[in-house]
């Protein structure tokens, strides 16, 4: 029973060649299901959907590792990490899957990218679910955004001096994640499993250190409003009440300009989709959004699921 449950959570590995780089991914569901690309958060990876995807078996889910994250290749030296670059990669993956239209599920940074992609390419997106995140200014004024451009360039010029921290083993790495975020140890272990690599002194992150640099060329609020008005896909924003707040101050204005955005709030931390106590509620909201029946777990599957908590 435990082996079967582990297989359900693991998903099937996939890989794409995008502009000469490897984009790694995981797949859950049937090829006849609702075509859906799943987009993880900043510094996370495709394992972030290990708990959620099995609760949405009607969806044909392909969860990506963004460039520089998880098992995907890093961007070339000197190339910034920016949402538009990720959107290019996503659309190239969709082309290789031969998906002319598809849905999105994104968390945090992935939610921001999902909302932006839906607005820039409305003809490609059927529906979009954003989990604790949305495209926003983050409160930065135009003057601050200009300074961020300068900081981004300066950081890239000294990127060769950055070395990721080395940990004794993956358990120490996971513990450090829990200390720096609101994640439980169980959630951190899931992300560390796909996000680490071995080195002589122990283990370290696969993640490109450049991802931590300031993002250049951010949108103004006026530009975001113009984008959102072009959105045609229904949207669902799931707000974690004890989660991140960087986008909260702009939710009301976002709703005013988005043609069809449903906002639901629920108790839980930022990674509500990766915590055993909250993931079923998240899945329930998504299933309601897709007009699907309640979570289809039979007695045996429920026992397997609970046994992995």
C-alpha positions in Angstrom: 0.0 0.0 0.0 2.8 2.4 0.9 4.6 1.7 -2.3 1.5 2.4 -4.3 0.9 5.7 -2.5 4.5 6.8 -3.1 4.1 6.1 -6.8 0.9 8.3 -6.9 2.7 11.2 -5.3 5.9 10.9 -7.3 4.5 11.5 -10.7 6.3 10.5 -14.0 9.5 12.4 -15.1 9.4 14.4 -18.3 12.0 16.5 -20.1 11.9 19.2 -22.8 14.6 20.9 -24.9 13.9 24.6 -24.8 16.2 26.9 -26.7 19.0 24.4 -26.2 18.4 24.0 -22.5 16.8 21.2 -20.5 13.5 21.9 -18.8 12.6 19.1 -16.5 9.1 18.3 -15.5 6.7 15.8 -13.8 3.5 14.4 -15.1 0.3 13.4 -13.3 -3.0 12.2 -14.7 -4.2 10.9 -18.0 -3.4 12.3 -21.5 -7.2 12.6 -22.0 -7.5 14.9 -18.9 -7.8 18.7 -18.8 -4.5 20.0 -20.1 -2.8 21.9 -17.3 0.7 23.3 -16.8 1.7 23.7 -13.1 4.1 26.4 -12.1 6.1 26.4 -8.9 7.2 29.2 -6.6 10.5 31.1 -6.3 13.4 28.8 -5.3 11.0 25.8 -5.3 10.6 23.0 -7.9 8.0 20.7 -9.4 7.8 18.6 -6.3 5.7 21.4 -4.8 2.7 19.7 -6.5 3.4 16.2 -5.0 0.4 16.4 -2.7 -2.0 18.5 -4.8 -1.7 16.8 -8.2 -3.0 13.4 -7.1 -6.1 15.0 -5.8 -6.9 16.3 -9.3 -6.9 13.1 -11.4 -9.2 14.6 -14.0 -6.4 17.0 -15.0 -3.5 16.2 -17.3 -0.9 18.0 -15.2 2.6 18.7 -16.4 4.5 20.5 -13.6 7.7 22.3 -14.8 11.0 23.1 -13.1 11.6 26.7 -14.2 15.0 27.4 -15.6 17.6 27.5 -12.8 15.3 25.5 -10.5 15.1 21.8 -9.6 16.5 19.5 -12.4 16.3 22.1 -15.2 19.4 23.8 -16.6 20.5 27.2 -15.5 20.2 30.2 -17.9 23.4 31.3 -19.6 25.9 33.4 -17.7 24.8 37.1 -17.7 21.1 36.3 -18.5 18.6 37.6 -15.9 15.8 35.6 -14.5 12.6 37.3 -15.5 8.9 36.3 -15.9 8.9 37.0 -19.6 11.8 34.5 -20.1 9.8 31.9 -18.1 6.7 32.7 -20.2 8.7 32.0 -23.4 9.8 28.7 -21.9 6.3 27.7 -20.9 4.9 28.4 -24.4 7.8 26.4 -26.0 6.9 23.5 -23.7 3.2 23.9 -24.8 4.3 23.7 -28.4 6.2 20.5 -27.8 3.2 19.0 -26.1 1.1 20.2 -29.0 -1.2 22.1 -26.7 -2.7 25.1 -28.5 -4.7 25.9 -25.4 -4.3 24.8 -21.8 -5.0 25.7 -18.2 -2.6 26.9 -15.5 -2.0 26.2 -11.8 0.6 28.4 -10.2 2.0 29.0 -6.7 3.6 32.2 -5.5 6.0 33.2 -8.3 4.3 30.6 -10.5 1.0 32.3 -9.7 2.4 35.6 -10.7 3.6 34.1 -14.0 0.3 32.4 -14.5 -1.7 35.6 -14.1 0.7 37.5 -16.4 0.7 34.7 -19.1 -3.1 34.7 -19.0 -3.2 38.4 -19.7 -0.5 38.5 -22.4 -1.7 35.5 -24.3 -5.4 35.1 -23.5 -5.9 33.1 -26.7 -3.8 30.3 -25.2 -5.2 30.0 -21.7 -8.5 28.2 -20.8 -8.4 28.9 -17.0 -5.9 29.9 -14.4 -5.6 29.0 -10.7 -3.3 31.2 -8.6 -2.2 29.9 -5.2 -1.1 32.7 -2.9 0.3 35.0 -5.5 -0.5 37.3 -8.4 1.3 39.7 -10.8 1.9 42.9 -8.8 4.2 45.8 -8.3 5.0 44.6 -4.8 4.5 48.2 -3.7 7.5 49.5 -5.5 7.2 53.1 -6.9 8.7 54.0 -10.3 11.8 55.5 -8.7 12.4 52.2 -6.8 11.9 50.2 -9.9 14.6 52.2 -11.7 17.0 51.5 -8.8 16.1 47.9 -9.0 17.3 47.9 -12.7 20.6 49.3 -11.5 20.9 46.7 -8.7 20.1 43.8 -11.1 22.9 44.8 -13.5 25.4 45.3 -10.7 24.5 41.9 -9.2 25.0 40.1 -12.5 28.5 41.7 -12.9 29.6 40.0 -9.7 27.6 36.8 -10.1 30.8 34.7 -10.5 31.7 35.5 -6.9 28.5 33.9 -5.5 28.8 30.3 -4.1 25.8 28.4 -2.7 26.0 27.4 0.9 27.0 23.8 1.6 25.1 21.7 4.2 26.2 18.5 5.9 23.2 16.5 4.5 19.7 17.0 3.2 18.1 16.8 6.7 20.2 19.8 7.7 19.2 21.6 4.5 15.5 20.9 5.1 15.7 22.1 8.7 17.3 25.4 7.4 14.3 25.8 5.1 11.9 25.5 7.9 13.8 28.1 9.9 13.8 30.6 7.0 10.2 30.1 6.0 6.8 29.0 7.3 7.0 25.5 5.8 6.7 22.4 7.9 9.7 20.0 7.9 7.7 17.5 5.8 7.0 20.2 3.1 10.6 21.3 3.1 11.9 17.7 2.7 9.8 17.3 -0.4 11.3 20.4 -2.0 14.9 19.6 -0.9 14.6 16.1 -2.4 14.5 17.6 -5.9 16.4 20.8 -5.2 19.7 19.5 -3.9 22.9 18.1 -5.3 25.9 16.4 -3.7 29.3 18.1 -3.5 32.6 17.1 -1.8 31.7 18.7 1.5 28.0 17.5 1.7 25.0 18.8 -0.3 24.0 22.2 -1.7 21.2 23.7 -3.8 20.9 23.0 -7.5 19.2 26.4 -7.8 21.1 29.1 -9.7 22.3 31.7 -7.2 21.4 34.4 -9.8 17.7 33.7 -9.1 18.1 35.6 -5.8 19.2 38.8 -7.6 16.8 41.8 -7.9 14.4 41.4 -10.9 14.8 44.1 -13.5 12.1 45.7 -15.6 9.1 45.3 -13.4 5.6 46.5 -14.4 4.0 49.6 -13.2 0.5 49.3 -11.7 -0.9 51.0 -14.8 0.7 48.4 -17.1 -0.7 45.6 -14.9 -4.2 47.0 -15.2 -4.0 47.2 -18.9 -2.8 43.6 -19.1 -5.5 42.3 -16.9 -8.2 43.9 -19.0 -7.1 41.6 -21.9 -7.6 38.5 -19.8 -10.3 36.2 -21.1 -9.7 33.1 -19.0 -11.6 32.7 -15.7 -9.3 33.0 -12.8 -9.2 31.7 -9.2 -7.0 33.3 -6.6 -6.6 31.2 -3.4 -5.3 33.5 -0.6 -3.4 31.8 2.3 -4.4 33.9 5.3 -1.1 33.2 7.1 0.9 33.2 3.9 2.8 35.9 1.9 1.4 39.4 1.8 3.5 41.0 -1.0 0.4 41.0 -3.3 -2.4 41.6 -0.8 -2.4 45.4 -1.1 -3.3 45.1 -4.8 -6.0 42.4 -4.7 -8.9 44.9 -4.8 -7.5 46.8 -7.8 -6.7 43.5 -9.5 -10.3 42.4 -9.1 -11.5 45.7 -10.5 -9.5 45.2 -13.7 -9.7 41.4 -14.2 -12.9 40.4 -16.1 -13.4 37.2 -14.2 -11.4 36.6 -11.1 -12.8 34.7 -8.1 -11.0 35.2 -4.8 -11.2 32.8 -1.9 -9.4 33.0 1.4 -8.5 30.1 3.6 -6.5 29.5 6.8 -3.0 28.2 6.2 0.7 29.1 5.4 2.2 30.2 2.1 2.7 26.6 0.9 -1.0 25.6 1.6 -0.9 23.2 -1.3 2.1 21.3 0.2 0.9 20.9 3.7 -1.1 17.7 4.6 -3.4 19.8 6.8 -4.5 22.2 4.1 -3.9 20.5 0.7 -7.3 18.8 0.5 -9.1 22.2 1.1 -7.0 23.7 -1.7 -7.9 20.8 -4.0 -11.5 21.3 -3.1 -11.5 24.9 -4.2 -9.8 24.0 -7.5 -12.3 21.2 -8.1 -15.2 23.6 -7.4 -13.6 26.1 -9.9 -13.4 23.3 -12.5 -16.9 22.2 -11.6 -15.6 18.7 -10.6 -17.3 16.5 -8.0 -15.7 16.1 -4.5 -12.2 14.5 -4.3 -12.5 10.9 -5.6 -10.7 9.0 -2.9 -12.0 5.5 -2.2 -11.4 4.0 1.3 -8.1 2.3 0.3 -6.7 5.4 -1.3 -7.7 7.5 1.7 -5.8 5.1 3.9 -2.7 5.3 1.7 -2.9 9.1 1.7 -3.3 9.3 5.5 -0.4 6.9 5.9 2.0 9.3 4.1 1.1 12.3 6.3 
